[in-house]
């Protein structure tokens, strides 16, 4: 069963390791996936991004992950959306 996940991407540091404090440092994307891990993998594939460490999972299909892209380091907060799909 696929579920829609919303991923909040928060820009943590730039390429030099300096913290990002701009208000536009947060973006949101949606992915249809079976699990939190699958949603993060889809995100990493679409962005080109590298997962740093493991996806930390919480009850209720929620999770947190850290990724690295060419523009810096980001944290991802993964939460289920209100929509789900049945195949």
Secondary structure, DSSP 8 states (H G I E B T S, - for coil): -EEEEEEEEEEEE-TTS-B---GGGEEEEEEEESSHHHHHHHHHHHHT-EEEEEEEEETTTEEEEEEEETTEEEEEEEEEEEEEE--
